[in-house]
Amino acid sequence: KLYLDPFMDMYNSEIISYSISRKPSSQAIVSALTQAIEATNDCKYRRPFHSDRGWAYQMKVYNKMLTKNKIFQSMSRKGNCYDNSVMENFFGVLKHKMYYGVVYYSYDELKNAIEKYITYYNQYRIKSKLNWMSPVEYRLSFVA
């Protein structure tokens, strides 16, 4: 069993940062948040970070980091799963493609499989909404 805390760029559905831990912890989410902030530092526009209503996204340290970096916090409405449907879809695809029906015998084996899947998802998994490109290919196609 492990806990995955990913951050997705809604522009191209790329997982821009994540942390994997043995148990839910504030350190894991802050680590992923720090990476996401660094990955989006060059953004010219207002940066909204959307999340569900989980305890990790309501921590004072999380909110302070967003405020310090001029990031707008967007949070799902209570009881409305559709607000976070993009991330829920990612989790569903991840479980379907590399988890269901497979037995992982250790934390490290599962962690490595998830890391490999995220690399595949970002760099090779094409999407029709991205003109049949992967998230990374799509992002790079607009870099001048």
C-alpha positions in Angstrom: 0.0 0.0 0.0 1.2 3.5 -0.8 -0.1 7.0 -1.3 0.3 9.0 -4.5 0.0 12.8 -4.4 0.1 14.0 -8.0 -0.3 17.5 -9.5 -1.6 17.8 -13.0 -1.4 20.7 -15.5 -4.9 21.1 -16.9 -3.5 22.6 -20.1 -2.1 19.4 -21.4 -3.0 16.8 -18.7 0.7 16.4 -17.8 1.6 15.2 -14.3 4.0 18.0 -13.4 4.9 16.7 -9.9 4.1 14.0 -7.5 5.2 12.3 -4.3 4.8 8.7 -3.3 4.8 7.7 0.4 4.1 4.8 2.6 1.4 6.7 4.6 -0.5 9.9 4.1 1.7 12.8 5.4 2.0 16.5 5.2 5.6 16.1 4.1 4.6 14.2 1.0 2.0 16.7 -0.1 4.3 19.7 0.6 7.1 18.0 -1.4 4.8 17.5 -4.4 3.5 21.1 -4.0 7.0 22.5 -3.9 7.8 20.7 -7.1 4.6 21.9 -8.7 5.3 25.5 -7.7 8.8 25.3 -9.2 7.5 23.7 -12.4 5.0 26.6 -12.9 7.1 29.5 -11.8 7.5 30.9 -15.3 3.7 31.1 -15.8 2.7 34.5 -17.0 -0.9 34.1 -15.9 -2.8 33.6 -12.7 -2.0 30.1 -11.4 -5.0 28.3 -9.9 -4.2 25.0 -8.1 -7.3 22.8 -7.9 -7.9 20.0 -5.4 -10.5 18.0 -3.7 -11.5 18.8 -0.1 -9.0 16.4 1.5 -7.3 17.2 4.7 -3.9 17.8 3.0 -5.2 20.6 0.9 -6.7 22.4 3.9 -3.5 22.4 6.0 -2.2 25.8 7.0 1.3 25.1 5.5 -0.3 24.2 2.2 -2.4 27.4 2.1 0.6 29.6 3.2 2.7 28.2 0.4 0.0 29.0 -2.2 -0.5 32.5 -0.8 3.3 33.1 -0.7 3.6 32.1 -4.4 0.5 34.1 -5.5 -1.4 30.9 -6.4 -5.2 30.8 -6.3 -6.6 27.8 -4.5 -9.5 26.2 -6.2 -11.3 23.5 -4.3 -14.1 21.1 -5.2 -17.5 21.8 -3.9 -18.6 19.5 -1.1 -20.2 16.3 -2.4 -19.5 17.1 -6.1 -17.2 14.5 -7.6 -17.4 16.1 -11.0 -15.3 19.1 -9.9 -12.2 16.9 -9.6 -13.1 14.5 -12.4 -9.9 15.0 -14.4 -7.7 13.7 -11.5 -10.2 11.0 -10.7 -10.0 9.9 -14.4 -6.2 9.8 -14.2 -6.4 7.6 -11.1 -8.9 5.3 -12.8 -6.7 5.0 -15.9 -3.6 4.4 -13.8 -5.3 1.6 -11.8 -6.8 0.0 -14.9 -3.5 0.0 -16.9 -1.0 -1.0 -14.3 -2.6 -2.1 -11.0 -5.8 -4.2 -11.4 -5.0 -7.9 -11.8 -1.3 -7.4 -10.9 0.3 -8.5 -7.7 3.0 -6.3 -6.4 5.1 -7.9 -3.6 6.7 -4.9 -2.1 6.3 -1.1 -1.7 9.3 -0.5 -3.9 7.9 -2.7 -6.7 4.6 -0.8 -6.7 6.4 2.6 -6.4 8.6 1.8 -9.4 5.6 0.6 -11.4 3.8 3.9 -10.7 6.8 6.0 -11.6 7.2 4.2 -14.9 3.5 4.6 -15.6 3.7 8.4 -15.0 6.7 8.6 -17.3 4.7 6.7 -20.0 1.6 8.7 -19.3 3.4 12.0 -19.8 5.8 11.2 -22.6 4.1 8.5 -24.7 0.4 8.1 -24.0 -1.4 10.0 -26.9 -4.7 11.8 -26.4 -7.2 12.8 -29.0 -7.8 16.1 -27.2 -4.1 16.9 -27.6 -4.1 16.3 -31.4 -2.9 12.7 -30.9 0.2 13.8 -29.0 1.4 12.9 -25.6 1.1 15.6 -22.9 4.9 16.4 -23.2 4.8 16.5 -27.0 1.8 18.8 -26.9 3.5 21.2 -24.5 6.7 21.3 -26.5 4.8 21.8 -29.8 3.9 25.3 -28.6 7.3 26.3 -27.3 8.9 29.0 -29.5 
